[in-house]
Amino acid sequence: MATSSGARFTVEAKTLPEATVLITAGELDHDTAEPLRQALDAAQRDGGRLLVDLSRLDFCDSTGLNLLLSSRLTVQETGGSLELIGLHPPVARMFHITGADRFFPVHTDVEAALGHPRRP
């Protein structure tokens, strides 16, 4: 388990037998995206199932959205999947307005995600 943080954003990587889980918290924007970029880059190398837990994310701007979308493509190229966990209203609204929610499987929590087979 590795943790990376900035003043307003943290990301923690947790490796499970079924998936790698990145647990985010705080505000994800242009100024705070680097820890998530690094965690996604490290997790993508495995080519497996990647769950990004956004349940403690208070804000996500276009930088965060673009980072997740591009990572999704990279993960799929290696035969893996990138799925989202716990979108609460402010973040879910941004995903819905942009239509990005159509590109990700979204689960209520990690347990629910692990109960469903992975989907690219």
FENVENNOR-V38029 format. One record per pair of residues at least 12 apart in sequence whose C-alpha atoms are under 10 Angstrom apart, sorted by the first residue. I is the first residue (numbers start at 1). GAP is how many residues later the second one is. Records with the same first field share a line. If there is no record, write none. Layout:
# FENVENNOR-V38029
I: GAP, GAP
This chain:
# FENVENNOR-V38029
1: 12, 13, 14, 15, 19, 20, 21
2: 12, 13, 20, 37
3: 19, 20, 21, 32, 36
4: 20, 30, 31, 32, 34, 35
5: 19, 20, 21, 27, 28, 29, 30, 31
6: 20, 21, 25, 26, 27, 28, 29
7: 19, 20, 24, 25
8: 17, 18, 19, 20, 21, 23, 24
9: 15, 16, 17, 18, 19, 20, 22, 23, 24, 25, 26, 27, 47, 48, 49, 50
10: 12, 13, 14, 15, 16, 17, 18, 22, 23, 25, 26, 46, 47
11: 12, 13, 14, 15, 22, 24, 25, 26, 27, 28, 29, 41, 42, 43, 46
12: 12, 13, 23, 24, 27, 40, 41
13: 23, 26, 27, 29, 30, 38, 39
14: 29, 37
15: 28, 35
16: 33
17: 32
18: 30, 31, 32, 96, 100
19: 24, 27, 29, 30, 31, 32, 61, 62, 63, 91, 94, 95, 99
20: 20, 23, 24, 26, 28, 29, 30, 31, 32, 62
21: 22, 28, 29, 30, 31, 32, 61, 62, 63, 64, 89
22: 14, 17, 18, 21, 28, 29, 30, 31, 32, 62, 63
23: 13, 28, 29, 30, 31, 32, 33, 34, 62
24: 12, 28, 29, 30, 31, 32, 33, 34
25: 28, 29, 30, 31, 32, 33, 34
26: 28, 29, 30, 31, 32, 33, 34
27: 29, 30, 31, 32, 33, 34, 37
28: 26, 29, 30, 31, 32, 33, 34, 35, 36, 37
29: 30, 31, 32, 33, 34, 35, 36
30: 30, 31, 32, 33, 34
31: 32
32: 31, 32
33: 27, 28, 30, 31, 34
34: 30, 33
36: 16, 28, 31, 32
37: 27, 30, 31, 34
40: 12, 27, 28, 31, 32, 34, 35, 42
41: 30, 33, 34
43: 28, 32
44: 27, 28, 30, 31, 32, 33, 34, 36, 37, 38
45: 29, 30, 33, 35
46: 29, 32, 33, 34
47: 27, 28, 29, 30, 31, 32, 33, 34, 35
48: 27, 28, 30, 31, 32, 33, 34, 70
49: 26, 27, 30, 31, 32, 33, 34, 65, 68, 69, 70, 71
50: 21, 22, 25, 30, 31, 32, 33, 34, 68
51: 30, 31, 32, 33, 34, 54, 55, 56, 58, 59, 62, 63, 67
52: 16, 30, 31, 32, 33, 34, 54, 58
53: 30, 31, 32, 33, 34, 53, 54, 55, 56, 57
54: 30, 31, 32, 33, 34, 37, 38, 54, 55
55: 29, 30, 31, 32, 33, 34, 36, 53, 54
56: 29, 30, 31, 32
57: 29, 30, 31, 33, 34
58: 29, 30, 31, 32, 33
59: 29, 30, 31, 32, 33, 35
60: 30, 31, 32, 34, 35
61: 30, 33, 34
62: 32, 33, 36
65: 26, 29, 30, 33, 35
66: 34
68: 14, 15, 16, 32, 36
69: 13, 31, 34, 35
72: 31, 32, 48
73: 30, 47
75: 45
76: 43, 44
77: 43
79: 41
80: 38, 39, 40
81: 23, 24, 37, 38, 39
82: 21, 22, 23, 24, 36, 37, 38
83: 20, 21, 22, 23, 24, 30, 35, 36, 37
84: 17, 20, 21, 22, 23, 24, 25, 26, 29
85: 19, 20, 21, 22, 23, 24, 25, 26, 27, 28
86: 20, 21, 22, 23, 24
87: 14, 19, 20, 21, 22
88: 20
92: 14
103: 17
104: 15, 16
105: 13, 14, 15
